[in-house]
Amino acid sequence: MNRPTSDFAAIAAARADYPALERWTYLDVAGRCVLSRATRATLDECLDGHMLNGADKKACFAMIERTRGRFGELIGAASADEIAYAKNVSDAINMVATAWDWRKGDNVLLCPALEHPNNVYPWLNMRRHGLEVRSIAPREGHVPVDEMIERMDAGTRMAAVSTVTFSPGFRTEVARLGRACRERDVLLLVDAAQSVGVLHTDVRESLVDALAVSTQKGLLGLYGMGFLYCRREWAERLKPAYLARFGVDLGAADSHEASMGDEEYRLMPGARRFDLGNYNYSAAAAAETSMSEIMRLGTSNIEAYVCGLARALAQGFLDLGLPVSGGAPGPHLAHIVTVGKMSDNHYGTGEDLYNRLYAHLEANRVKLSIRRGMLRFSLHLYNNADDVARVLELTREFLGRHSGGADARR
Ligand SMILES: Cc1ncc(COP(=O)(O)O)c(C=O)c1O
């Protein structure tokens, strides 16, 4: 298998800052990340400050703006004004879904069978305002972008897709969809829960209008914290369903958080109009540290490194005769490798052999998950070739003892 080359030396060295890797073969970033010592130190500093002195609000606001800017930079936003704070992915998606004045005859396109429920319910909820949720069926585990484009019509206002599905974990052809949406003035919203931080993201290049992400996976931060990117032109056509002080523009001269302006107010420019009141300062500080580390290592570099490991893992499973979703590693593969047959079960696979393989890996301190009836392995910058080799060796040894040969599993 491909070992990291010297291009990846800095990434390989970063592993030492993630103590969980000394205890686990951790292949579950699609569930949640493990924190680095540096991120933990930032949190300690934040909490100590709060415990000993009370929060320093001025410093908090300065950090909030730095973190907003850093996230914007990470995903290629044109300006920090295009970034709003959110609690999680569904919060960010709901911000967009509820900010459009839906009319009867409007429709949104999505592939509910492959989306996370948190990118489905926000749209179903808008049916009470007349929205038609136009469902596209998946094609062999993929979001069929060509069909999505064909199904657009004069009533289509938005399209919502995951950049990478949570299971089977395939990439969506976002840029192609983005082009079609831009030509038709359709807002393209991407659920980037499974890509930002691991895969290089450039919202301008891929013609994304809105992007929702949380920080506990690829961004290497905490739960309960996320971001919404909304392209300025679109954000300024949207009216937030919730409004509070930070979404209102009182001008630079009066920026105190407790200031109340006229009852006739102006919304903040860009996506800032979606900000509400006080922020999750500790989680934002943690995200500032973890995103700085991601940017230091380079997003394209991280993507190449991590996807190289995923390809080796997928090929290794295939060589052992396991049914890897999508078959041979190809352009669909990112950093998530799934094994088994897709179903609706998130508690087990449909096959006893794979349930026992899961238990065997877990007993040997491999962290993975089961989603949609499949074993899901997901990698990030703190993983290395030894992790991949270890999982393959444990699997080989298990199959040698428990199965009737590779052919029985195909
Ligand atoms: C694609 C995708 N969207 C959304 C979520 C979760 O949404 P939220 O951040 O609202 O909990 C997940 C997983 O947790 C996911 O994999």
The ligand as a Tripos MOL2 file, in Angstrom:
@<TRIPOS>MOLECULE
LIG
   16    16     1     0     0
SMALL
NO_CHARGES

@<TRIPOS>ATOM
      1 C1        -24.5850   14.1630    6.1190 C.3       1 LIG1
      2 C2        -24.9650   14.5220    7.5220 C.ar      1 LIG1
      3 N1        -25.7900   15.5520    7.7530 N.ar      1 LIG1
      4 C3        -26.1490   15.9070    8.9930 C.ar      1 LIG1
      5 C4        -25.6840   15.2170   10.0870 C.ar      1 LIG1
      6 C5        -26.0840   15.6180   11.4600 C.3       1 LIG1
      7 O1        -26.8200   16.7910   11.5160 O.3       1 LIG1
      8 P1        -26.7740   17.7110   12.8290 P.3       1 LIG1
      9 O2        -25.4620   18.4080   12.8400 O.co2     1 LIG1
     10 O3        -27.9050   18.6200   12.6350 O.co2     1 LIG1
     11 O4        -26.9240   16.8150   14.0040 O.co2     1 LIG1
     12 C6        -24.8230   14.1270    9.8960 C.ar      1 LIG1
     13 C7        -24.2840   13.2970   10.9850 C.2       1 LIG1
     14 O5        -24.2500   13.4970   12.1150 O.2       1 LIG1
     15 C8        -24.4660   13.7780    8.5880 C.ar      1 LIG1
     16 O6        -23.6440   12.7500    8.3750 O.3       1 LIG1
@<TRIPOS>BOND
     1     1     2 1
     2     2     3 ar
     3     2    15 ar
     4     3     4 ar
     5     4     5 ar
     6     5     6 1
     7     5    12 ar
     8     6     7 1
     9     7     8 1
    10     8     9 2
    11     8    10 1
    12     8    11 1
    13    12    13 1
    14    12    15 ar
    15    13    14 2
    16    15    16 1
@<TRIPOS>SUBSTRUCTURE
     1 LIG1         1 GROUP 0 **** ****
